[in-house]
Amino acid sequence: KAGVTQTPRYLIKTRGQQVTLSCSPISGHRSVSWYQQTPGQGLQFLFEYFSETQRNKGNFPGRFSGRQFSNSRSEMNVSTLELGDSALYLCASSSRPLDTEAFFGQGTRLTVV
Amino acid sequence: DAKTTQPNSMESNEEEPVHLPCNHSTISGTDYIHWYRQLPSQGPEYVIHGLTSNVNNRMASLAIAEDRKSSTLILHRATLRDAAVYYCILDVNRDDKIIFGKGTRLHILP
């Protein structure tokens, strides 16, 4: 079966713009989580959605938001981009909320200039 | 905050076993121990997880100390493709989220 698909793979944006990233989980998985990875901070949890509801949120400002659709696909939005938002954004899917094996996508590399 | 402690990096020779340690002294009775690894330019991938007993799968073995305050991921015969950052993670049921620490960067020498 197809793995976790993240689009786009690469993105360049300007400070102040907003961006929307997409994640399609493995078919049948209802939990999608988002992570930000930077060289300095490592992998940091952003938020998790299960059945269209946000269940958990990490320590990120309100500029970072997300949603999940009825088909379990999820989007992450970052508004008013800052240079520090440049990172690899990863999503992970699992059948249940992260108590067993989670599958990660290859990520979206966002560069803010 | 990450609840696990791992060495920053380790080296091993190809085709030799590798033991990757992890300390998790604050673990509680219901916390699972998960290991993920991240190969260069890829997202993390699941390796193994366990609760109390040692676990084996096709990728690795997980040895859990009797007091559960530490565990060791064992790669029985390392290959160059095992070079990656290995993350030891506590799955805290109350939070239902994966918190990654810094991980151990494993270098495999040919």
Interface residues (C-beta under 8 A of the other chain):
Chain A: V4 S33 Y35 G42 L43 Q44 F45 E48 R55 N56 G58 L90 A92 P97 L98 D99 T100 E101 A102 F103 F104 G105 Q106 G107
Chain B: Y32 S41 Q42 G43 P44 E45 Y46 H49 Y87 D91 N93 D95 D96 K97 I98 I99 F100 G101 K102 G103
